């Protein structure tokens, strides 16, 4: 994959932060590139034997297919 196509496949860090902040405020999140409503999917996680289970949110743009995956409680990608 070329650098140009890789940059087109992801949001800029500033865009990701704005998307996550809007989601945390409970706003309807719109794609910063396409200006269409993003689809939200909740993801569970964790492993058996661990003392926690991660809750993640996955916001997807139905138009350009970009997405942001983040830890719901912390509002971070990791």
TITORMAR-371563 format. One record per residue (C-alpha): residue number from 1; residue in three letters; z, y, x. Coordinates in steps of 0.5 Angstrom, whole numbers, m for minus. Layout:
REM residues N
ATOM    i   aa      Z      Y      X
ATOM  NUM  ALA      Z      Y      X
...
This chain:
REM residues 78
ATOM    i   aa      Z      Y      X
ATOM    1  UNK      0      0      0
ATOM    2  UNK     m2      7      3
ATOM    3  UNK      3     13      3
ATOM    4  UNK     m1     16     m2
ATOM    5  UNK     m1     11     m7
ATOM    6  UNK      7     10     m6
ATOM    7  UNK      8     17     m7
ATOM    8  UNK      5     17    m13
ATOM    9  UNK      9     10    m16
ATOM   10  UNK     16     14    m15
ATOM   11  UNK     19     20    m18
ATOM   12  UNK     21     25    m13
ATOM   13  UNK     29     25    m11
ATOM   14  UNK     30     32    m15
ATOM   15  UNK     26     29    m21
ATOM   16  UNK     30     22    m21
ATOM   17  UNK     37     27    m21
ATOM   18  UNK     34     31    m26
ATOM   19  UNK     33     25    m31
ATOM   20  UNK     39     22    m29
ATOM   21  UNK     43     28    m31
ATOM   22  UNK     39     29    m37
ATOM   23  UNK     41     22    m39
ATOM   24  UNK     48     23    m37
ATOM   25  UNK     49     29    m42
ATOM   26  UNK     46     25    m48
ATOM   27  UNK     39     28    m48
ATOM   28  UNK     33     25    m50
ATOM   29  UNK     30     24    m43
ATOM   30  UNK     22     26    m42
ATOM   31  UNK     18     24    m36
ATOM   32  UNK     18     30    m31
ATOM   33  UNK     10     28    m30
ATOM   34  UNK      8     27    m37
ATOM   35  UNK     12     30    m41
ATOM   36  UNK     13     24    m46
ATOM   37  UNK     20     21    m48
ATOM   38  UNK     22     16    m43
ATOM   39  UNK     24      9    m46
ATOM   40  UNK     31      7    m44
ATOM   41  UNK     33     m1    m43
ATOM   42  UNK     40     m3    m41
ATOM   43  UNK     41     m8    m36
ATOM   44  UNK     48    m12    m35
ATOM   45  UNK     49    m15    m28
ATOM   46  UNK     54    m18    m24
ATOM   47  UNK     55    m25    m21
ATOM   48  UNK     60    m31    m23
ATOM   49  UNK     66    m30    m19
ATOM   50  UNK     66    m23    m18
ATOM   51  UNK     71    m18    m21
ATOM   52  UNK     66    m13    m24
ATOM   53  UNK     60    m13    m28
ATOM   54  UNK     55     m7    m27
ATOM   55  UNK     52     m4    m32
ATOM   56  UNK     45     m1    m31
ATOM   57  UNK     40      4    m34
ATOM   58  UNK     33      3    m33
ATOM   59  UNK     29      9    m36
ATOM   60  UNK     21      8    m36
ATOM   61  UNK     15     12    m38
ATOM   62  UNK     10      9    m42
ATOM   63  UNK      5     13    m40
ATOM   64  UNK      5     13    m32
ATOM   65  UNK      9      7    m31
ATOM   66  UNK     14     10    m27
ATOM   67  UNK     22      9    m28
ATOM   68  UNK     29     10    m25
ATOM   69  UNK     34      5    m25
ATOM   70  UNK     41      7    m24
ATOM   71  UNK     48      5    m25
ATOM   72  UNK     51      8    m31
ATOM   73  UNK     58      9    m30
ATOM   74  UNK     56     12    m23
ATOM   75  UNK     50     16    m24
ATOM   76  UNK     47     13    m18
ATOM   77  UNK     41      9    m16
ATOM   78  UNK     46      4    m12
